[in-house]
Every structure is written in C-alpha cells, then in structure tokens.
Amino acid sequence: MTIIQTVRNAAIAATMALPVFGDGLTIGKKGPTNLQLQNVTTHNVEKKSTSTNTAIKYWDKNKWAIVSQPYVWNKNKEGTGDLTILGGPRGDHGTLHYNSFAGMTVPTGKIGSDKPTVRAGVLATKTFLDNKCEVDVALQGNFPLDNAPNSYKTSIVVGGNLSKTWKAGVGYRNIHVNGENKGTAIGVVRKLFPNVKGKPHAEFRVNQGIYGGSIAQMLLRWNF
C-alpha cells in the first residue's frame, strides 16, 4: 500500500469516527440513563458518500465507555468501517461536566486503515443561566500506528434552549493534519422527546467547510 493510500484510508477512518466524538450540544454530560444506543448518519454533499455509525455508550457517575461501528456507502466502495473502542473517567462539578477518553480504532472493516489508530481527548460542557445556555468544547488527538500523519481536532459550540423540547447552537471545528488546518462552521438543532418511553432524542448538524465542502448529519439516540 502506498503512503497516499495509507493517508487516504486513515482520513476515511478518522472522518467516520468524528461524529461520535463531540461537535454537538451537551457532549460533556452523562445521559439520563446508564446505557445509550446512538446512530449517526453522515452525508458528504460534494463526494456523494454516506456513512452510518452505530454506537453503544455506557455512563456512570465516574466513568464512561463507547463502542462504535461504521458502515459506508459511496460511488466506489461499500462496506464496514473500523471498530472504535474508547473509555475513561468522567465527572460533574457544578455546572461543568466532562467525559474524557482514550482508546483506539482497530482495523476490522472492509473500508478503513490497515493499522490501529490511537485516540484520546475530552468532551466538556459548561452550562449557564440555570442550564438554559451552554458552551461545549471537544479536544481530540488521532495517532495512526503507521506512516499516516497525526491529526488533532478542536471544536466549540455555543447554544441554548429554544423551548422544553428544542435546542440550537452554532460553532466552529478545526482539524489540523500534517501542518494544514481545515476549518468548519457547525450548526446544530436538537429535538427532545420527553414524553416517550425510553427518552429518545434526535440531533441534526450541518458542517460547512470554510473553503468548501458540506456535510449533513442526523443523530438518533435512545436511552435504556
């Protein structure tokens, strides 16, 4: 495999993993129950490719863990992506909440990297005005165990409650790879379903690249 192919595959794997790790609202808080099923569908408008990432999350007061498995469709390839397993300490300190993580993406998929990628970071939420407003920050490092370059992601989203069942936010994400920065503006709308057994909710995100490129995401979560 050439270095170009390796870098391309690592970039695909990193892109598929990104929806699981932040960029939304309330990313540092524990879910209302200890177990959550999440599905993230991502569509790249320019590349006309779609992926779906299914994840199981576990939280308690002091720790959390996540296992995620993507599947990808595009005009050239279709198949499973690489499995990601993460976990780490978490905490709630007044109006500051965080989920830290470390782990790796392992090369189990038909579409992905040939070697593991180590991942580490933290997701944090700070609420204000009796939880009506919030700031969400995500920091993540990706470290492929081959010749592909390391990448680093930072994002911030500012949002708040529109009603008891709707939230909205805007923000910015930057991905730094091999000396190049790629900035993306983020828009988030979140719908809660408090009267439905299981406490599900949905999020819709639009990521618009500063220099072009648009990605739309739909997130569905179910708390057990």
N, C-alpha and C positions, 0 to 999 in steps of 0.2 A: 504494500500500500504506500503511495507517495505521501509526502508531507502535506500537499494540498488536499488530498483526500482525507487524511487524518484530521486536519484542521476543520474541514467541512463537516465531517461526521461529528466531531466534538462540538462544533457550533450547533448542529441539529439537536444533539442531546441536551446541550445547555438551554436552548430555546424551549424545548419540550418541558424541561424541568421548571422554568421560570414561573409559570402560573401558580405553582404550588407554594412558592415562597414569597408571599407579600404582594406589594403594589396595590392592595385594596384597603378597605376600611376595617377597623377593629382587629388588625392582624396580630396584635400582641396579647389579646385577651383569650382566656380559656373559653371554650364553648359552654353552653348551658348544661350539657351532659358530659360524661367522660369519654364517649365514643361518637365519632362523626364520620359519615361517608361523604366524600366530595367528588364531584365530577367537573372537570374544566374542559370545555370545548373551545379551541382556538382556531381562528381562520385568518390566514395571511392573504390579504386582498391582492397584492401585486403578484405573489408567487402562486396564488390559487391553490394553496395547500391547506389542509385541515388536520388537526390532531385532537384527540380526546385523552385526557389524563385522569384516571380513576385512583383515588387515594383513600386510605383509612387512617384516621387520626385518633390518637389516644391522649387524653389530658388527665392529670390530677392536680393537686394544689402545688406540687413542687417539680413536676417533670412532664414531658410530653414526648411523643414519638409519631412518626408518619412513614407510611409505606405507599409508594405511588408507582403506577404502571401506565405508560402512554401507548397510544396506537395512532398511527399516522397514515393519512391519505394525501398523495399529491399526484401530479400528472405523470411522474416517472416511477414512483415506488409506493408500495403499501405494505404495512406490517407493524409488528410490535416494536416499541422503543425499549430503552434500557430501564431496568428496575432501580428505583431510588429508595434507600433506607436511611432515615435520619432520626435523631433524638437528642435530648439534652435537658438541662434544668430550665425551669420557668418560675415566674413569680409575679406577685401583685403587691405593689407598695403604694397604697393610697390610690391616686389617680394615674399611676404609672404601671403599665403591665408589659411583660416581655416573655417571649419564647425564644430561647437560644437553641442552636442545633449544630451537630456535626455528624458526618456520615459519608456515604458515597453512593454514586451511581455505578452499578455493575453491568458489564456488557452481556446482557441476556437477550437483547432484542435483535430482530432482523434488521432494523434500521437504527443505527447508533454508532458508538465508538467501539474500537477493538479492545480498549483497556479501561480500567476503572477511572472515575473522576472523584476525587475527594472534595467534599463541600462543607462549608462552615459559615455560620452567620448568626444574626439575631433579628427578630421582628419585635418592634416596640410600638405601643400605643399610649399616648398621653391624652387624657380627657379634660375638658374644661366646662365651666358653666353647667354644673350638675349633669354631666355626661351628654349634654346637648351638642357639643362640638369636640373635635378630636384632631390630633396630628399623629400620623402613622409613618414610621421610619423603618426601612428594611436595609440591611447590610449583608452582603453575601460574597464569598470568595469561592471560585471553582478552580481546582488544581488537577488537571488531567495527568495520569501517570504514563505519559508517552511524550512525543515531541510537540504536541499541541501547546499553544501558549495558555498561561493562566488568564482568567477573566475575573473581573470584580464588578459587582452591581451595587448601586446605591439608589434608593428611591425615597421620596417623601410625598405623602398625600394629606391634604387638609380638607376636612369635611364636617358634616353635621347633620342633625335630624331635620327632615322636612315635615315629618308627621310621626305618629307612633309606629308606622309600618314602612316608611320610606327614609332612606339616607342618600346623600350625594356628596361627591368630593372631586377635587381636581389635584393634579400633582405632576411630578417630574421624575423620570428614571434615567440614570446614566449607566451605560455598560462600557467598561474600559477593557479592551483586548489588544495586546501586543502594541501598546503605545497609541492606540486610536480610541477616541471617545465617541460613543453613539448615544445621543440624547433622544428621549421620547417623552412627549406630553401624555398624561394619563387622565382619563375621565372615568368616573365610577358612579354607578347608580345601584343601590342595594334595596331589595324588597324583602320584608319580613312577613311571615305568616304565623302570627302568634296564636291564632285560634285553631290551628290544625294540629292534630295529634302527631307527635314526632318532632315538632318545632323546626320545620324546614325553612330555608330562605334561598334567595337567588341574587346573584350579582351580575351586572353587565358592565364590561370595561371596553373602552376604546383607547388604543395606544397609537398615537400619531408621531411618526419619526420627524425630527426637526428638519432633516434633509430628504424626506420622502419615506414612503413605506407606512402602511396602515395595518393594524392587527385588531381584530374584534374578538372578545372573549365572553362566554356565558358560563357562569359558575352555578352549580346546583349543590346544596348541602342539606344533609338530613342528619339530625341529632338523635341518637338512640338512648 
